[in-house]
Amino acid sequence: MYEKQVIGKYGENLVCKYFEENDYKILDRNFKCNQGEIDIIVFDYSCKEIVFCEVKTRTNFNYGFPSEAVNKIKQKHMISSAKYYLYRNGLENMFVRFDVIEVVINKGRYKLNHLKNVL
């Protein structure tokens, strides 16, 4: 694995731990289809929603905030992938939302910033 992939996977693992500790159920990770990929799909028990989550992990801000990498093309792919996931699993009538979680890792410490309902 390349360094960026290792950092990205580490960030996703931290986010899964965060979800498990905060009343979410992980439904799927790295869901891939022809339309694109979604990093983590969870069920939020507090509001009874399926959450499609993009995780962006960085070690610095040289290229801006991590969430800024979720551009219009990525958003379009997330929406298309989510529609397919819902259809494939018979969940078309569920409430959904799209979140981005920024993970910033610096000197062995990390910080999560959970941006809810971003699309």
Backbone as a ProteinNet text record, in pm:
[ID]
protein_1_A
[PRIMARY]
MYEKQVIGKYGENLVCKYFEENDYKILDRNFKCNQGEIDIIVFDYSCKEIVFCEVKTRTNFNYGFPSEAVNKIKQKHMISSAKYYLYRNGLENMFVRFDVIEVVINKGRYKLNHLKNVL
[TERTIARY]
83.9	0	88	42.3	111.9	81.8	168.6	153.8	16.5	-32.2	-163.3	-274.9	-263	-364.6	-362	-243.6	-229.9	-291.2	-261.1	-317.1	-469	-518.2	-662.7	-732.4	-676.1	-735	-734	-625.1	-617.1	-727.4	-748.1	-854.7	-992	-1016.5	-1145.2	-1164.6	-1058.5	-1068.2	-1100.9	-1041	-1072	-1218.6	-1267.4	-1406.7	-1502.1	-1469.8	-1554.1	-1560.5	-1447.3	-1444.6	-1533.7	-1523.8	-1607.5	-1756.1	-1792.3	-1931.6	-1980.4	-1901.3	-1940.5	-1960.5	-1885.8	-1896.1	-2008.6	-2074.2	-2173.1	-2307.7	-2353.8	-2489.5	-2517.1	-2417	-2433.1	-2405.4	-2467.9	-2438.3	-2373.5	-2258.4	-2189.5	-2258	-2305.6	-2373.4	-2278.9	-2185.2	-2094.9	-1974.3	-1862.8	-1740.2	-1690.9	-1641	-1584.9	-1679.9	-1804.3	-1904.9	-1870.7	-1850.4	-1813.9	-1921.2	-1946.8	-2035.7	-1990.8	-2058.2	-2020.2	-2028.5	-2114.6	-2135.3	-2025.8	-1954.8	-1850.5	-1830.1	-1779.1	-1750.6	-1794.8	-1840.7	-1873.6	-1790	-1719.1	-1626.1	-1695.6	-1795.3	-1863.5	-2012.7	-2092.7	-2238.4	-2281.5	-2355.4	-2398	-2545.5	-2602.1	-2737.6	-2726	-2785	-2783.7	-2911.5	-2897.6	-3013.4	-3081.4	-3007.4	-3065.6	-3171.7	-3158	-3256.5	-3311	-3277.4	-3328.9	-3300	-3173.6	-3131.2	-3015	-3010.4	-2891.7	-2798.1	-2673.6	-2575.1	-2467.4	-2448.5	-2342.7	-2228.8	-2115.3	-2007.5	-1880.5	-1827.8	-1697.5	-1596	-1486.7	-1381.1	-1262.2	-1215.3	-1097.6	-994.2	-880.1	-774.3	-653.6	-598.5	-481.3	-383.4	-258.9	-157.1	-118.4	-168.8	-142.2	-251.1	-242.1	-341.3	-281.6	-176.8	-110.1	-205.2	-303.8	-398.5	-538	-546.8	-675.2	-731.6	-854	-921.7	-957.7	-957.3	-988.2	-1122.7	-1223.1	-1357.2	-1362.1	-1267.8	-1266.5	-1236.8	-1186.4	-1158.9	-1286.1	-1397.3	-1524.8	-1589.7	-1542.4	-1588.5	-1721.7	-1769.3	-1898.7	-1901.6	-1791.7	-1787.8	-1799.4	-1725.4	-1732.8	-1874	-1934.9	-2070.9	-2168.8	-2154.7	-2242.8	-2227.4	-2102.9	-2077.6	-2133.2	-2121.8	-2177.3	-2328.7	-2394.6	-2540.6	-2582.7	-2517	-2550	-2523.7	-2412.2	-2378.7	-2479.3	-2519.3	-2617.3	-2751.6	-2794.2	-2920.1	-2914.7	-2802.1	-2787.1	-2785.7	-2714.6	-2709.4	-2850.2	-2926.5	-3063.5	-3149.7	-3140.4	-3217.5	-3179.6	-3051.5	-3002.9	-3043.4	-3056.5	-3088.4	-3234.4	-3317.7	-3459.6	-3485.8	-3407.3	-3416.4	-3459.2	-3527.1	-3561.1	-3645.8	-3718.9	-3807.7	-3744.1	-3615.6	-3546.4	-3504.1	-3495.7	-3438.3	-3286.9	-3224.1	-3079.4	-3016.8	-2887.9	-2811.2	-2668.9	-2597.9	-2459.7	-2370.4	-2270.8	-2177.8	-2035.9	-1953.7	-1809.4	-1742.6	-1646	-1568.6	-1423.8	-1375	-1235.4	-1154.6	-1043.9	-951.5	-817.2	-765.8	-634.5	-543.1	-434.4	-338	-210.2	-162.1	-40.9	31.7	154.7	240.8	175.3	114.3	53.8	-81.5	-128.8	-260.8	-352.7	-481.8	-576	-694.2	-760.2	-881.4	-983.2	-1106.8	-1216.5	-1308.1	-1354.7	-1454.7	-1567.5	-1683.1	-1796.4	-1889.6	-1892.9	-1980.1	-2103.2	-2217	-2339.7	-2421.8	-2489.4	-2585.4	-2524.2	-2412.4	-2338.4	-2385.3	-2464.7	-2513.5	-2661.5
-118.9	0	124.7	225.6	352	426.9	522.8	597	663.8	725.6	792	691.8	572.1	469.5	423.2	410.2	368.9	474.4	599.9	709.9	713.2	696.3	696.2	582.7	464.1	348.1	369.4	426.5	456.8	555.2	658.4	754.9	689.4	600.8	529.6	442.7	378	296.1	381.9	500.8	592.3	635.4	662.7	704.8	591.2	468	354.2	340.7	359.3	355.6	466	586.1	698.6	664.7	607.4	571.3	469.1	367.4	262.4	318.1	420.2	480.5	582.2	614.9	722.3	681.8	562.2	518.2	506.4	463.2	433.5	284.8	227.3	89.9	92.3	31.4	26.8	-77.1	-32.1	-119.7	-170.4	-86.2	-124.6	-31.9	-85.3	-6.2	-24	84.9	83.1	18.7	64.3	15.1	66.4	-28.2	6.4	-42	40.1	2.5	82	63.6	135	286.6	333.2	476.2	542.4	464.2	521.5	440	506.5	440.2	528.7	463.3	533.4	469.3	553.4	502.5	421.7	482.2	415.9	446.5	343.6	360.2	314.1	400	368.4	398.8	341.8	376.2	457.4	577.7	666.2	641.9	573.9	540	663.8	771.8	889.8	956.2	946.3	1010.3	914.1	785.9	680.8	710.9	744.1	775.2	685.5	657.7	595.1	707.6	696.2	801.2	748.4	818.9	787.8	884.8	829.3	911.1	902.2	1017.6	1028.3	1069.3	996.2	1024.9	1084	1197.9	1262	1279.7	1213.5	1215.6	1290.5	1377.9	1456.1	1463.2	1493	1514.4	1661.8	1744.1	1888.1	1958.8	2090.2	2169.3	2232.7	2173.9	2229.4	2245.1	2158.5	2164.7	2203.6	2272.3	2316	2216.5	2241.1	2152.5	2021.8	1911.2	1782.8	1781.5	1843.8	1841.2	1911.7	2000.7	2071.6	1978.6	1859.3	1760.6	1690.8	1712	1652.1	1750.7	1745.3	1838.1	1793.4	1869.5	1840.7	1702.6	1661.7	1529.6	1420.2	1433.3	1333.6	1331.8	1446.3	1453.7	1380.4	1402.3	1335.8	1184.4	1137.4	993.4	937	1013.6	967.7	950.4	1047.3	1041.3	923.3	904.6	792.1	658.3	647.8	524.2	496.9	602.3	587.5	539	594.7	551.1	402.6	360.7	219.2	132.2	175	99.4	82.5	191.3	185.9	91	102.1	14.4	-131.8	-160.5	-298.3	-363.5	-282.2	-334.5	-311.9	-267.5	-248	-142.3	-36.6	68	203.1	201.1	326.3	421.4	372.2	457.5	508.8	485.5	530.9	676.9	744.5	878.4	863.4	951.7	944.3	1082.2	1080.5	1204.8	1172.6	1276.6	1262.9	1344.6	1278.2	1342.5	1333.6	1425.4	1419.2	1426.5	1339.1	1346.9	1373.7	1485.3	1521.3	1458.4	1396.2	1341.7	1408.2	1474.5	1537.5	1468.7	1412.3	1338.6	1420.8	1442.2	1520.6	1472.1	1427.9	1383.6	1276.5	1178.5	1067.3	1097.1	1217.9	1255.1	1281.1	1275.1	1300.1	1380.6	1444.4	1520.8	1489.4	1463.8	1438.1	1559.3	1592.4	1697.8	1638.6	1614.4	1548.8	1656.3	1664.8	1759.4	1684.3	1716.6	1642.4	1711.6	1627.9	1675.6	1777.2	1739	1832.9	1839.8	1744.9	1748.8	1778.8
0	0	0	-68.5	-67.7	61.3	94.8	221.1	231.8	124.1	128.1	157	99.2	123.4	268.6	324.2	463.9	555.8	527.8	608	593.4	471.4	447.6	519.9	515.1	583.8	735.6	786.6	929.7	968.8	887.1	913.6	913.2	817.6	812.7	937.3	983.4	1104.5	1226.4	1235.8	1346.2	1341.3	1220.2	1204.8	1242.6	1205.2	1243.9	1396.1	1460.9	1607.8	1664.9	1607.7	1648.2	1632.4	1517.5	1494.4	1596.6	1621	1716.2	1857	1892.5	2025.2	2036.2	1923.1	1923.1	1863.8	1894.4	1861	1711.4	1635.4	1494.2	1473.9	1371.8	1333.8	1195.8	1184.2	1055.1	967.2	851.7	756.7	648.6	607	498.9	499.4	449.2	432.9	290.7	234.1	99.4	-0.9	0.7	-93.2	-232.6	-324.1	-461.9	-558.5	-658.9	-768.7	-891.1	-1002.5	-1124.6	-1108.9	-1019.7	-1001.6	-917.7	-836.6	-751.6	-626.2	-522.7	-395.9	-280.9	-174.5	-50.9	59.2	134.9	235.4	344.5	407.9	519.6	510.5	531.6	537.7	675	746	881.8	899.3	1005.2	1046.1	1173.3	1173.4	1289.3	1369	1482.3	1564.4	1621.4	1644.5	1708.2	1621.3	1488.7	1400.5	1295.3	1308.1	1219.4	1072.1	1042.9	906.5	864.7	736.3	679.5	638.3	679.4	654.7	560.9	450.9	355.7	386.3	423.7	477.5	394.8	361.7	296.6	402.4	410.5	507.6	432.7	479.1	420.7	530.7	512.6	612.9	559.1	642.1	603.7	721.2	687.5	790.2	799.4	707.2	710.4	629.2	625	551.5	426.3	372	253.9	135.1	126.1	14.3	61.6	173.3	226.3	325.6	366.1	459.5	388.3	459.3	395.4	323.1	382.4	321.8	187.1	161.4	34	-83.5	-53.7	-158.7	-207.8	-138.8	-181.9	-279.4	-402.6	-505.6	-566.8	-664.2	-728.1	-792.8	-853.2	-916.8	-812	-701.8	-593.7	-535.2	-518.3	-465.2	-556.7	-686	-783.1	-774.2	-762.7	-752.6	-622.1	-514.1	-385.8	-394.6	-454.4	-465.9	-552.1	-665.8	-754	-686	-615.2	-543.9	-432.6	-363.1	-254.6	-309.4	-421.3	-483	-516.4	-572.1	-606.7	-480.9	-377.3	-251.4	-193.8	-191.4	-138.3	-220.3	-352.6	-441	-418.7	-420.7	-408.4	-276	-172.2	-39.5	1	-92.4	-63.9	41.9	41.1	144.2	86.2	-27.1	-95.7	-12	85.1	164.4	292.8	310.6	431.3	417.6	531.5	533.7	522.7	446.5	427.9	445.5	471.9	470.8	427.6	388.7	342.9	435.8	492.2	584.4	530.3	575.4	551.9	688.6	709.9	833	797	849.9	831.6	944.6	908.1	1007.2	982.4	1084.9	1074.6	1173.9	1122.3	1204	1211	1334.2	1352.5	1476.6	1459.1	1568.9	1655.5	1589.8	1661.1	1724.1	1712.5	1764.5	1646	1672.8	1563.8	1613.6	1519	1548	1439.7	1481.4	1387.8	1383.4	1265.1	1246.8	1163.9	1228.3	1163.6	1107.7	974.4	905.3	857.9	917.2	887.5	779	699.1	599.7	503.9	443.1	359.5	214.4	168.9	30.3	28.3
[MASK]
+++++++++++++++++++++++++++++++++++++++++++++++++++++++++++++++++++++++++++++++++++++++++++++++++++++++++++++++++++++++

